Amino acid sequence: MAESRNFSERSIMAFIFFFAAILASGSSTAQVPFLMWSTKSLPSLTSPPAGHITSMEELAAYLTPVFGSGSNTVILFLQDKLSKDDFTLFGGVFGNKQESAFRNLEAALQSSSSSVSFPALEWTGESAIPTLLQQKLGASPLLVDPDTLSHLSLNTSISNLLIINLPYSCDSLKSCKEVLSKNDEIIGKVLSSLKAKDVAYTAVYTGLQPSQAISVSSLLNQQVGRTLLQAPTADVKAPIIFSNSTGSPCIMLWAQNLFISPPGSSGFIDLAQENSSSLSGSMCNDTNSELVLTYVNYTLRFTMSQQFYPVSARNWFTLDSVQVQVHSSGQTASFVGSHGIYAPAEYSFHCQSVSSFRDTLLVPANLNSTQWKLNFVDFQIQGFRLSNGTNFSYASDCAGFFTAGIWMGLITSLLMLLIFVYGLHMIMQLNTMDRFDDPKGPSIAVPQSD
C-alpha cells in the first residue's frame, strides 16, 4: 500500500481484503496470510483480484526493492499456525473493535507509514518465509524472547532479522480467541519497546503453517446446491411377525424395550436386546391369537381375543394376559391386560409405556406375580385383521384425549365462570334510590305499618 493512501484505505487493505480473498479457500494449495508494515515507505502494491494466491516468487520480487539498499531491522512475528479464517472469526473487521483479538495489530497497521497485506500466500514449508527474509537481508536470524527485547542492544548500521515465535494451540473458538489475544499483546509489547528505543523497523506477521487447510477435492465431492440438513436416522429394527399356515401375517409386535425384573432382582433385563427369539407355539384364528416369544432364559406369552360388542356395533380385541416363564427355575408370572389394553379389531394398540408397577396396565393375576415387574417401552401390538401386510394398522393409543388433570381444570374453570355470572347477575339487579330528602321541605315519612 502506497504511503499516500489515507488511513481508511490502509485499514481496508489490511483486514477487509481477507473477506475478498476467501474465494481462494477452494484451492488445494495451502495458504498463510502475510502482513507487513513499516516505519518507512513501502513500495505500492497493486490490489490482486479476489481469490488470487500469491506465490513465493511474487513475494520475493516484491521484497527485493524493499530490502535492496541500506540496513533494515525486520521483526518477524512467526505464529505456529495462522489462517485468514482467524481474522474472519476473531477480527474486528465490521467496526466492533472491542471484540477484536487483533487490537494492537490493527493499531500498528493504522499508525504505520505504510503497510501491505497478502491474504493468501502460497505455503511451501515451515522455513520458507524465514529463509526468504534471510536471503533478502543478508543477515542471520536471531530468535528473541519478548521479555528480554528491551535489554537487547541493536546495531542499526547493519541489517537485523529478529524472530519472535508466537504459540497457537486451541480446542475451541473461545480458547483460540484467548491465544490470539495473548499473541496480540506480545506484538503490542514488542512494538512499544522498539518505539521507546526509536528504532526504525519493518514488521511481518505470518504463520509457520496454515491453521486450516481446505482441499478442493473435498469440495468437489460434496453435493452442489441446497440440501436439507437432518440428523442421520438410527436403524429401526423390524417388528416381530407371526404368519399363519397360509403364510399371511396375523400377529405383529414391536417394542423398543421389553424390560422384566424377576423377584429378588435389583435391575431390569431387556429381552428386546437379545439377538433372536423363537415363535414356536404361537397361533392365530378369527377369535383368538397367541404370540409366544422364547428367548434363552425366558418365555413371553401374549394372549389376545376379539369379541363383538353391540353397543359400538364393532369387534374389539383385548390383550387378555401376559405370561413370563423362567426356564431354569420354572417360575411363572401372569398379568391381566384386558382392563386397559384394547382396541377395535381392525386397529393396533400402542402405548409409550405398558407397565405393571407405574400407571398400571398389566395387573398381577395372583399373589406370586406381584413380586415381578414388567415394563414394555414404546409397545405396539396387533393380533387380528392385518390388512396392511407387514405394516401395523391405525393405532389406538393408550393416552386418552382427556386426562384427569384436564377434567379437573375444565370443571374448576366452569365453576368459576358460574360464580362470576351469578355475581354479575346480582349486581345488575341492584336498584338505586330515585327520591331524596329536601332539607328545606318536610321530611319524608315512611309508614311503619301496613
LUMTITI-941813 format. One line per 10 residues: number of its first residue (from 1); their letters; for each residue x, y, z of C-alpha. Coordinates in nm, 4 decimals, padded with zeros to 6 digits. Example, Ala and Ser with C-alpha at 12.3 -4.5 7.8 and 13.67 -1.06 7.14 Angstrom:
2
1	AS	01.2300,-00.4500,00.7800; 01.3670,-00.1060,00.7140;
***
This chain:
450
1	MAESRNFSER	00.0000,00.0000,00.0000; 00.1440,00.3344,-00.1004; 00.2315,00.5966,00.1590; -00.0058,00.8452,00.0007; -00.3077,00.6322,00.0779; -00.5184,00.7559,00.3616; -00.5943,00.5969,00.6965; -00.9179,00.4307,00.5813; -00.7604,00.2674,00.2775; -00.4805,00.1114,00.4836;
11	SIMAFIFFFA	-00.7327,-00.0353,00.7274; -00.9404,-00.1777,00.4442; -00.6375,-00.3310,00.2735; -00.5187,-00.4872,00.5961; -00.8475,-00.6514,00.7043; -01.1467,-00.6273,00.4730; -00.9369,-00.7786,00.1953; -00.9382,-01.1034,00.3910; -01.3053,-01.1427,00.3004; -01.2408,-01.0743,-00.0660;
21	AILASGSSTA	-00.9691,-01.3394,-00.0677; -01.1933,-01.6015,00.0908; -01.2612,-01.7337,-00.2601; -00.9081,-01.8723,-00.2602; -01.0011,-02.1197,00.0119; -01.1364,-02.3581,-00.2508; -00.7842,-02.4219,-00.3818; -00.5878,-02.7309,-00.2915; -00.2808,-02.5099,-00.2283; -00.2150,-02.4428,00.1393;
31	QVPFLMWSTK	-00.2029,-02.0721,00.2229; -00.0984,-01.8417,00.5045; -00.1662,-01.4668,00.5369; 00.1344,-01.2321,00.5215; 00.1068,-00.8832,00.6758; 00.3884,-00.6313,00.6632; 00.4084,-00.2728,00.7925; 00.6967,-00.0356,00.8356; 00.8017,00.2982,00.9809; 00.9377,00.3846,00.6376;
41	SLPSLTSPPA	00.7727,00.3943,00.2997; 00.6998,00.0644,00.1274; 00.6589,00.0217,-00.2496; 00.2998,00.0431,-00.3681; 00.1176,-00.2839,-00.4279; -00.1487,-00.3321,-00.6914; -00.4562,-00.4914,-00.5392; -00.4727,-00.8508,-00.6638; -00.8063,-00.9938,-00.7819; -01.0249,-01.1713,-00.5282;
51	GHITSMEELA	-00.9163,-01.5296,-00.4776; -00.5611,-01.4737,-00.6039; -00.2905,-01.6832,-00.4358; 00.0430,-01.5070,-00.4125; 00.3368,-01.7313,-00.4940; 00.6709,-01.7196,-00.3151; 00.8289,-01.5891,-00.6377; 00.5889,-01.2919,-00.6399; 00.6663,-01.2193,-00.2746; 01.0417,-01.2407,-00.3417;
61	AYLTPVFGSG	01.0049,-00.9976,-00.6324; 00.8194,-00.7503,-00.4104; 01.0717,-00.7731,-00.1228; 01.3709,-00.7088,-00.3495; 01.3237,-00.3290,-00.3659; 01.2104,-00.3161,-00.0024; 01.5394,-00.4522,00.1321; 01.7517,-00.3717,-00.1701; 01.9667,-00.0980,-00.0188; 02.0759,00.0170,00.3251;
71	SNTVILFLQD	02.0354,-00.1538,00.6560; 01.6993,-00.2829,00.7706; 01.5702,-00.4128,01.1007; 01.2959,-00.6722,01.0455; 01.0781,-00.8135,01.3231; 00.9225,-01.1431,01.2137; 00.6230,-01.2426,01.4295; 00.6057,-01.6095,01.3367; 00.2939,-01.7764,01.4769; 00.2805,-02.1568,01.4909;
81	KLSKDDFTLF	-00.0387,-02.1594,01.2845; -00.2282,-01.8819,01.1093; -00.5077,-01.8611,00.8556; -00.7189,-01.5835,00.7117; -01.0112,-01.7547,00.8812; -00.8606,-01.6433,01.2141; -00.9063,-01.2819,01.1048; -01.2572,-01.3552,00.9781; -01.3668,-01.5135,01.3061; -01.1797,-01.3028,01.5613;
91	GGVFGNKQES	-01.1006,-00.9728,01.3873; -01.2991,-00.6520,01.4286; -01.3488,-00.6083,01.0573; -01.7036,-00.4788,01.0964; -01.6055,-00.1973,01.3325; -01.6548,-00.3950,01.6532; -01.3027,-00.3238,01.7780; -01.3779,-00.4156,02.1384; -01.4363,-00.7789,02.0400; -01.1320,-00.7985,01.8118;
101	AFRNLEAALQ	-00.8429,-01.0249,01.9069; -00.6031,-00.8113,01.6979; -00.6406,-00.4663,01.8524; -00.2655,-00.3985,01.8839; -00.2055,-00.5321,01.5340; -00.4786,-00.3069,01.3936; -00.3359,-00.0073,01.5763; 00.0121,-00.0822,01.4391; -00.1176,-00.1064,01.0824; -00.3126,00.2155,01.1152;
111	SSSSSVSFPA	-00.0282,00.4152,01.2732; 00.2440,00.2853,01.0406; 00.3750,00.4883,00.7490; 00.2671,00.2201,00.5044; 00.1560,-00.1399,00.5048; 00.0844,-00.4242,00.2639; -00.1012,-00.7499,00.3008; -00.1048,-01.0785,00.1119; -00.4192,-01.2593,00.2357; -00.3348,-01.5855,00.0567;
121	LEWTGESAIP	00.0380,-01.6538,00.0335; 00.1363,-01.9918,-00.1025; 00.2752,-02.2074,00.1772; 00.5706,-02.4184,00.0657; 00.7201,-02.5143,00.4015; 00.7768,-02.4004,00.7573; 01.1163,-02.2446,00.6820; 01.0222,-02.0796,00.3529; 00.9496,-01.7271,00.4837; 01.2417,-01.7052,00.7343;
131	TLLQQKLGAS	01.4779,-01.8307,00.4654; 01.3487,-01.5778,00.2121; 01.3897,-01.2872,00.4561; 01.7385,-01.4095,00.5489; 01.8383,-01.4096,00.1816; 01.6961,-01.0625,00.1153; 01.8553,-00.9090,00.4265; 02.1817,-01.0977,00.4173; 02.1622,-01.1395,00.7947; 02.1387,-01.4411,01.0204;
141	PLLVDPDTLS	01.8084,-01.4752,01.2090; 01.8071,-01.4136,01.5828; 01.5431,-01.5793,01.7999; 01.4307,-01.3212,02.0556; 01.2352,-01.3519,02.3797; 00.9781,-01.0684,02.4002; 01.0516,-01.0197,02.7708; 01.4239,-00.9563,02.7109; 01.3909,-00.7480,02.3960; 01.4048,-00.4232,02.5934;
151	HLSLNTSISN	01.7544,-00.5203,02.7180; 01.8815,-00.6128,02.3708; 02.1219,-00.3707,02.2020; 02.0580,-00.3438,01.8276; 02.3206,-00.2289,01.5792; 02.1074,-00.0379,01.3300; 02.4028,00.0170,01.0977; 02.3620,-00.3400,00.9750; 02.0537,-00.5438,00.8855; 01.8891,-00.7421,01.1625;
161	LLIINLPYSC	01.6358,-01.0233,01.1444; 01.4619,-01.0790,01.4776; 01.2230,-01.3727,01.5022; 00.9580,-01.3889,01.7752; 00.7678,-01.7166,01.7967; 00.4009,-01.6977,01.8896; 00.2116,-02.0093,02.0083; -00.1135,-02.1343,01.8599; -00.2902,-02.4212,02.0335; -00.6643,-02.4325,02.0916;
171	DSLKSCKEVL	-00.9530,-02.6756,02.1020; -01.2470,-02.4333,02.0799; -01.3347,-02.0905,01.9423; -01.3101,-01.9348,02.2855; -00.9635,-02.0765,02.3549; -00.8469,-01.9756,02.0035; -00.9518,-01.6186,02.0664; -00.7726,-01.6160,02.4025; -00.4491,-01.7429,02.2427; -00.4680,-01.4862,01.9620;
181	SKNDEIIGKV	-00.5398,-01.2071,02.2118; -00.2305,-01.3014,02.4167; -00.0198,-01.3062,02.0995; -00.1573,-00.9645,02.0082; -00.0490,-00.8346,02.3484; 00.3023,-00.9664,02.2803; 00.3059,-00.7826,01.9465; 00.1996,-00.4612,02.1183; 00.4671,-00.5033,02.3873; 00.7443,-00.5610,02.1310;
191	LSSLKAKDVA	00.6434,-00.2648,01.9166; 00.6311,-00.0431,02.2250; 00.9886,-00.1452,02.3121; 01.1093,-00.0586,01.9599; 00.9262,00.2727,01.9705; 01.0866,00.3551,02.3049; 01.4313,00.2877,02.1510; 01.3396,00.4982,01.8456; 01.4372,00.2170,01.6102; 01.3158,00.2191,01.2524;
201	YTAVYTGLQP	01.1787,-00.1239,01.1711; 00.9740,-00.3333,00.9335; 00.7415,-00.5867,01.0956; 00.5980,-00.9028,00.9433; 00.3147,-01.1130,01.0873; 00.2574,-01.4562,00.9332; 00.2230,-01.8231,01.0199; 00.4644,-02.1120,01.0372; 00.1931,-02.3232,00.8754; -00.1791,-02.2867,00.7938;
211	SQAISVSSLL	-00.4208,-02.3311,01.0809; -00.6888,-02.4530,00.8393; -00.6340,-02.6237,00.5031; -00.9326,-02.6754,00.2757; -00.8815,-02.9230,-00.0026; -01.0527,-02.8705,-00.3352; -01.1074,-03.2451,-00.3661; -01.3275,-03.2450,-00.0566; -01.5349,-02.9611,-00.2020; -01.5766,-03.1330,-00.5367;
221	NQQVGRTLLQ	-01.7062,-03.4469,-00.3685; -01.9809,-03.2546,-00.1926; -02.3266,-03.2220,-00.3400; -02.3806,-02.8919,-00.5210; -02.6919,-02.6886,-00.4421; -02.9187,-02.6537,-00.1456; -02.9989,-02.9640,00.0527; -03.1983,-03.0336,00.3645; -02.9860,-03.0831,00.6734; -03.1008,-03.3617,00.9022;
231	APTADVKAPI	-02.9531,-03.5873,01.1606; -02.8766,-03.9411,01.0453; -03.1618,-04.1687,01.1334; -03.0858,-04.4631,01.3560; -03.1536,-04.8128,01.2286; -03.5043,-04.9214,01.3295; -03.5454,-05.2868,01.4000; -03.8207,-05.4758,01.2236; -04.1345,-05.5811,01.4112; -04.1927,-05.9404,01.5205;
241	IFSNSTGSPC	-04.4343,-06.1020,01.2739; -04.6068,-06.4389,01.3045; -04.7740,-06.5827,00.9960; -05.0474,-06.8424,00.9801; -05.0413,-07.1696,00.7873; -05.1181,-06.9891,00.4589; -04.8205,-06.7561,00.5021; -05.0270,-06.4453,00.5729; -04.9169,-06.2287,00.8690; -05.1665,-06.2496,01.1543;
251	IMLWAQNLFI	-04.9777,-06.1182,01.4629; -04.7365,-05.8241,01.4843; -04.5479,-05.6867,01.7843; -04.2914,-05.4114,01.8195; -04.1299,-05.2693,02.1302; -03.8264,-05.0567,02.1928; -03.7600,-05.2368,02.5205; -03.9103,-05.5421,02.6920; -03.7967,-05.4949,03.0499; -03.8622,-05.7679,03.3070;
261	SPPGSSGFID	-03.7430,-05.7877,03.6668; -03.7781,-06.1282,03.8420; -03.8273,-06.1497,04.2208; -03.5122,-06.0631,04.4135; -03.3520,-05.8882,04.1143; -03.2242,-05.5324,04.1636; -03.2322,-05.4359,03.7945; -03.4177,-05.4997,03.4708; -03.3434,-05.7432,03.1883; -03.4187,-05.6173,02.8361;
271	LAQENSSSLS	-03.5339,-05.9116,02.6271; -03.5663,-05.6875,02.3180; -03.1859,-05.6583,02.3034; -03.1380,-06.0326,02.2602; -03.0403,-06.1254,01.9074; -03.3215,-06.3656,01.8257; -03.6278,-06.5320,01.9653; -03.8306,-06.8344,01.8641; -04.2017,-06.8044,01.7762; -04.2658,-07.1732,01.8336;
281	GSMCNDTNSE	-04.6050,-07.2290,01.9983; -04.7712,-06.9183,01.8532; -05.1147,-06.9488,01.6933; -05.3914,-06.7339,01.5471; -05.7503,-06.7691,01.4207; -06.0558,-06.5476,01.3825; -06.1314,-06.5193,01.7556; -05.8096,-06.5930,01.9439; -05.4397,-06.5401,01.8895; -05.1335,-06.6121,02.0975;
291	LVLTYVNYTL	-04.7766,-06.4902,02.0421; -04.5035,-06.6897,02.2165; -04.1535,-06.5389,02.2288; -03.8952,-06.7889,02.3508; -03.5587,-06.6453,02.4490; -03.2526,-06.8134,02.6022; -03.3698,-06.7980,02.9641; -03.7253,-06.6605,02.9430; -04.0512,-06.7084,02.7564; -04.3048,-06.4294,02.6958;
301	RFTMSQQFYP	-04.6607,-06.5244,02.6059; -04.9189,-06.2700,02.4793; -05.2774,-06.3988,02.4661; -05.5430,-06.1979,02.2761; -05.9076,-06.2403,02.1834; -06.1685,-06.0438,01.9920; -06.5420,-06.0098,02.0545; -06.8369,-05.8251,01.9025; -06.9945,-05.5508,02.1200; -07.3485,-05.4481,02.0181;
311	VSARNWFTLD	-07.3201,-05.1025,02.1816; -07.0422,-04.9935,01.9477; -07.1541,-05.2270,01.6685; -06.7993,-05.3449,01.6047; -06.5450,-05.6060,01.7094; -06.2866,-05.5189,01.9736; -05.9738,-05.7112,02.0658; -05.8171,-05.7251,02.4117; -05.4800,-05.8374,02.5418; -05.6168,-06.0863,02.7898;
321	SVQVQVHSSG	-05.2921,-06.1880,02.9572; -04.9143,-06.1617,02.9517; -04.7212,-06.4531,03.0961; -04.3498,-06.4715,03.1804; -04.1738,-06.8010,03.2468; -03.8174,-06.8646,03.3678; -03.6601,-07.1709,03.2047; -03.4108,-07.2529,03.4777; -03.6439,-07.2384,03.7796; -03.9843,-07.2868,03.6167;
331	QTASFVGSHG	-04.1216,-06.9718,03.7834; -04.4249,-06.8238,03.6110; -04.5897,-06.4833,03.6459; -04.9226,-06.3909,03.4868; -05.0675,-06.0448,03.4294; -05.4133,-05.9387,03.3133; -05.4213,-05.6661,03.0488; -05.7800,-05.6696,02.9266; -05.8830,-05.3792,03.1538; -05.6590,-05.1245,02.9816;
341	IYAPAEYSFH	-05.5161,-05.2814,02.6649; -05.7872,-05.2943,02.4000; -05.8649,-05.1515,02.0574; -06.1021,-05.2058,01.7635; -06.0239,-05.5394,01.5998; -05.9069,-05.3741,01.2765; -05.6707,-05.1402,01.4686; -05.3452,-05.1946,01.6507; -05.2790,-05.0918,02.0099; -04.9933,-04.8593,02.1021;
351	CQSVSSFRDT	-04.8661,-04.7220,02.4308; -04.5457,-04.5484,02.5260; -04.5201,-04.7486,02.8464; -04.7043,-05.0687,02.9372; -04.6114,-05.1330,03.2973; -04.7132,-05.3483,03.5917; -04.5991,-05.1024,03.8611; -04.6462,-04.7470,03.7271; -04.9682,-04.6290,03.5569; -05.0591,-04.9937,03.5707;
361	LLVPANLNST	-05.1970,-05.1528,03.2543; -05.0795,-05.5035,03.3464; -05.2469,-05.6211,03.6666; -05.0909,-05.9183,03.8516; -05.3169,-06.2203,03.8251; -05.2044,-06.3761,04.1536; -05.0012,-06.3027,04.4649; -04.6784,-06.4507,04.3286; -04.6903,-06.2216,04.0258; -04.6845,-05.9084,04.2416;
371	QWKLNFVDFQ	-04.3127,-05.9658,04.3039; -04.2381,-05.9316,03.9316; -04.2003,-05.6041,03.7427; -04.2728,-05.5621,03.3726; -04.2260,-05.2510,03.1621; -04.2672,-05.2512,02.7834; -04.1431,-04.9259,02.6271; -04.2958,-04.7939,02.3016; -04.5147,-05.1022,02.2815; -04.7390,-05.1801,01.9816;
381	IQGFRLSNGT	-04.9302,-05.4997,01.9092; -05.1947,-05.6233,01.6670; -05.3426,-05.9723,01.6730; -05.6204,-05.9608,01.4122; -05.7037,-05.8291,01.0635; -05.3573,-05.7379,00.9421; -05.4819,-05.5885,00.6171; -05.1615,-05.3831,00.5568; -04.9350,-05.6834,00.5189; -04.6192,-05.6217,00.7179;
391	NFSYASDCAG	-04.7335,-05.2795,00.8443; -04.9409,-05.2014,01.1503; -05.2936,-05.0728,01.1041; -05.4059,-04.7413,01.2529; -05.3019,-04.7355,01.6188; -05.5371,-04.6795,01.9089; -05.3197,-04.5096,02.1679; -05.3494,-04.5615,02.5417; -05.3244,-04.1860,02.6050; -05.6797,-04.0544,02.6067;
401	FFTAGIWMGL	-05.7949,-03.7151,02.4869; -05.8923,-03.6020,02.8374; -05.6707,-03.6839,03.1316; -05.7665,-03.6382,03.4968; -05.5784,-03.3070,03.5093; -05.7658,-03.1730,03.2054; -06.1018,-03.2690,03.3579; -06.0090,-03.1008,03.6873; -05.9089,-02.7838,03.5046; -06.2277,-02.7778,03.2961;
411	ITSLLMLLIF	-06.4557,-02.8346,03.5954; -06.2773,-02.5714,03.8067; -06.2931,-02.3188,03.5227; -06.6640,-02.3885,03.4705; -06.7351,-02.3443,03.8422; -06.5502,-02.0118,03.8494; -06.7407,-01.8994,03.5419; -07.0748,-01.9822,03.7048; -06.9773,-01.7859,04.0181; -06.8780,-01.4895,03.8035;
421	VYGLHMIMQL	-07.2034,-01.4971,03.6034; -07.4111,-01.5247,03.9225; -07.2275,-01.2301,04.0832; -07.2648,-01.0204,03.7690; -07.6363,-01.1024,03.7571; -07.6835,-00.9948,04.1223; -07.5017,-00.6669,04.0625; -07.7240,-00.5904,03.7636; -08.0337,-00.6397,03.9825; -07.9376,-00.3596,04.2255;
431	NTMDRFDDPK	-08.1717,-00.0522,04.2112; -08.0608,00.2973,04.3072; -08.2828,00.5449,04.5065; -08.4991,00.7686,04.2948; -08.6191,01.0018,04.5812; -08.4036,01.2035,04.8266; -08.4752,01.4266,05.1362; -08.5145,01.8029,05.0773; -08.3670,01.9920,05.3785; -08.5992,02.2894,05.3138;
441	GPSIAVPQSD	-08.9123,02.0831,05.2878; -09.0901,01.8359,05.5064; -08.9072,01.5159,05.5716; -09.0162,01.2018,05.4023; -09.2480,00.9990,05.6192; -09.2179,00.6276,05.5914; -09.5157,00.4442,05.7381; -09.4167,00.1735,05.9845; -09.7345,-00.0285,05.9497; -09.9471,-00.1555,05.6720;
***
